[in-house]
Amino acid sequence: MEINQNEYSSYHAGDVVYVMYRNPHTQSVANVQEAAVVNDPENPSQLAVFLYDTYYPLTEEMAVYRSEAEAEQAYQHYFGEV
């Protein structure tokens, strides 16, 4: 499930999204996490995802989903049953 660039342009600051997030300390651990789309504080003309008190640029490299169900389905596709 990939998002094309046109889908990224449909996001707006204030949107709630779901992302697959890997634990930075244990790369074999991933989960689905709710996050907010915000204006990037370092580049206000760009959007970012605010997750765990950190801003991540909203790019095609990030697995972003509009619903938790869609994110969980993708998670199971990539990582198997929980």
ChimeraX commands (.cxc) that place a marker at each C-alpha (Angstrom):
marker #1 position 0.00,0.00,0.00 radius 0.5
marker #1 position 1.85,3.03,-1.20 radius 0.5
marker #1 position 0.65,6.59,-1.35 radius 0.5
marker #1 position 1.37,8.57,-4.49 radius 0.5
marker #1 position 2.43,12.20,-4.36 radius 0.5
marker #1 position -1.10,13.39,-5.25 radius 0.5
marker #1 position -2.40,11.77,-2.07 radius 0.5
marker #1 position 0.22,13.58,0.01 radius 0.5
marker #1 position -0.98,16.90,-1.39 radius 0.5
marker #1 position -4.46,16.10,-0.04 radius 0.5
marker #1 position -3.22,16.21,3.57 radius 0.5
marker #1 position -3.69,19.38,5.58 radius 0.5
marker #1 position -2.36,20.64,8.89 radius 0.5
marker #1 position -4.65,19.31,11.59 radius 0.5
marker #1 position -5.39,15.96,9.92 radius 0.5
marker #1 position -5.07,12.88,12.09 radius 0.5
marker #1 position -3.24,9.99,10.40 radius 0.5
marker #1 position -1.86,6.60,11.35 radius 0.5
marker #1 position 1.71,5.57,10.66 radius 0.5
marker #1 position 3.75,2.42,11.04 radius 0.5
marker #1 position 6.49,3.31,13.47 radius 0.5
marker #1 position 9.59,1.25,14.22 radius 0.5
marker #1 position 11.08,1.40,17.68 radius 0.5
marker #1 position 14.42,3.20,17.18 radius 0.5
marker #1 position 16.03,1.06,19.89 radius 0.5
marker #1 position 14.69,-2.30,18.68 radius 0.5
marker #1 position 14.28,-2.34,14.90 radius 0.5
marker #1 position 12.37,-5.63,14.98 radius 0.5
marker #1 position 9.52,-3.92,16.87 radius 0.5
marker #1 position 6.95,-1.89,14.95 radius 0.5
marker #1 position 3.45,-0.68,15.69 radius 0.5
marker #1 position 0.68,1.52,14.35 radius 0.5
marker #1 position 0.60,4.94,15.97 radius 0.5
marker #1 position -1.78,7.88,15.67 radius 0.5
marker #1 position -0.06,11.10,14.60 radius 0.5
marker #1 position -0.97,14.64,13.56 radius 0.5
marker #1 position -0.19,16.38,10.28 radius 0.5
marker #1 position 1.27,19.83,11.04 radius 0.5
marker #1 position 3.19,22.59,9.33 radius 0.5
marker #1 position 6.89,21.79,9.55 radius 0.5
marker #1 position 8.34,24.32,12.04 radius 0.5
marker #1 position 11.64,24.40,10.14 radius 0.5
marker #1 position 9.97,24.79,6.73 radius 0.5
marker #1 position 6.44,26.21,7.18 radius 0.5
marker #1 position 5.56,25.71,3.50 radius 0.5
marker #1 position 5.94,21.94,3.99 radius 0.5
marker #1 position 3.92,19.48,6.04 radius 0.5
marker #1 position 5.28,17.19,8.73 radius 0.5
marker #1 position 3.95,14.40,10.90 radius 0.5
marker #1 position 4.19,15.07,14.63 radius 0.5
marker #1 position 4.85,11.82,16.47 radius 0.5
marker #1 position 6.38,11.26,19.92 radius 0.5
marker #1 position 7.31,14.95,20.29 radius 0.5
marker #1 position 9.24,14.86,16.99 radius 0.5
marker #1 position 8.51,16.33,13.57 radius 0.5
marker #1 position 9.01,14.01,10.58 radius 0.5
marker #1 position 8.74,15.39,7.03 radius 0.5
marker #1 position 5.65,14.07,5.25 radius 0.5
marker #1 position 7.24,12.27,2.30 radius 0.5
marker #1 position 6.55,9.21,0.18 radius 0.5
marker #1 position 9.06,7.33,2.34 radius 0.5
marker #1 position 6.63,7.39,5.27 radius 0.5
marker #1 position 3.84,4.81,5.54 radius 0.5
marker #1 position 0.85,7.06,6.26 radius 0.5
marker #1 position -2.77,5.92,6.41 radius 0.5
marker #1 position -6.01,7.83,6.86 radius 0.5
marker #1 position -7.65,5.24,9.11 radius 0.5
marker #1 position -6.45,2.96,11.86 radius 0.5
marker #1 position -8.11,-0.01,10.12 radius 0.5
marker #1 position -6.18,0.66,6.91 radius 0.5
marker #1 position -2.93,0.96,8.86 radius 0.5
marker #1 position -3.59,-2.28,10.76 radius 0.5
marker #1 position -4.33,-4.08,7.48 radius 0.5
marker #1 position -1.02,-2.86,6.02 radius 0.5
marker #1 position 0.79,-3.81,9.23 radius 0.5
marker #1 position -0.53,-7.37,9.01 radius 0.5
marker #1 position 0.44,-7.52,5.33 radius 0.5
marker #1 position 4.05,-6.50,6.05 radius 0.5
marker #1 position 4.64,-7.94,9.52 radius 0.5
marker #1 position 2.15,-10.81,9.82 radius 0.5
marker #1 position -0.35,-11.51,12.54 radius 0.5
marker #1 position 0.11,-9.80,15.86 radius 0.5
marker link #1:1,2 radius 0.2
marker link #1:2,3 radius 0.2
marker link #1:3,4 radius 0.2
marker link #1:4,5 radius 0.2
marker link #1:5,6 radius 0.2
marker link #1:6,7 radius 0.2
marker link #1:7,8 radius 0.2
marker link #1:8,9 radius 0.2
marker link #1:9,10 radius 0.2
marker link #1:10,11 radius 0.2
marker link #1:11,12 radius 0.2
marker link #1:12,13 radius 0.2
marker link #1:13,14 radius 0.2
marker link #1:14,15 radius 0.2
marker link #1:15,16 radius 0.2
marker link #1:16,17 radius 0.2
marker link #1:17,18 radius 0.2
marker link #1:18,19 radius 0.2
marker link #1:19,20 radius 0.2
marker link #1:20,21 radius 0.2
marker link #1:21,22 radius 0.2
marker link #1:22,23 radius 0.2
marker link #1:23,24 radius 0.2
marker link #1:24,25 radius 0.2
marker link #1:25,26 radius 0.2
marker link #1:26,27 radius 0.2
marker link #1:27,28 radius 0.2
marker link #1:28,29 radius 0.2
marker link #1:29,30 radius 0.2
marker link #1:30,31 radius 0.2
marker link #1:31,32 radius 0.2
marker link #1:32,33 radius 0.2
marker link #1:33,34 radius 0.2
marker link #1:34,35 radius 0.2
marker link #1:35,36 radius 0.2
marker link #1:36,37 radius 0.2
marker link #1:37,38 radius 0.2
marker link #1:38,39 radius 0.2
marker link #1:39,40 radius 0.2
marker link #1:40,41 radius 0.2
marker link #1:41,42 radius 0.2
marker link #1:42,43 radius 0.2
marker link #1:43,44 radius 0.2
marker link #1:44,45 radius 0.2
marker link #1:45,46 radius 0.2
marker link #1:46,47 radius 0.2
marker link #1:47,48 radius 0.2
marker link #1:48,49 radius 0.2
marker link #1:49,50 radius 0.2
marker link #1:50,51 radius 0.2
marker link #1:51,52 radius 0.2
marker link #1:52,53 radius 0.2
marker link #1:53,54 radius 0.2
marker link #1:54,55 radius 0.2
marker link #1:55,56 radius 0.2
marker link #1:56,57 radius 0.2
marker link #1:57,58 radius 0.2
marker link #1:58,59 radius 0.2
marker link #1:59,60 radius 0.2
marker link #1:60,61 radius 0.2
marker link #1:61,62 radius 0.2
marker link #1:62,63 radius 0.2
marker link #1:63,64 radius 0.2
marker link #1:64,65 radius 0.2
marker link #1:65,66 radius 0.2
marker link #1:66,67 radius 0.2
marker link #1:67,68 radius 0.2
marker link #1:68,69 radius 0.2
marker link #1:69,70 radius 0.2
marker link #1:70,71 radius 0.2
marker link #1:71,72 radius 0.2
marker link #1:72,73 radius 0.2
marker link #1:73,74 radius 0.2
marker link #1:74,75 radius 0.2
marker link #1:75,76 radius 0.2
marker link #1:76,77 radius 0.2
marker link #1:77,78 radius 0.2
marker link #1:78,79 radius 0.2
marker link #1:79,80 radius 0.2
marker link #1:80,81 radius 0.2
marker link #1:81,82 radius 0.2
view
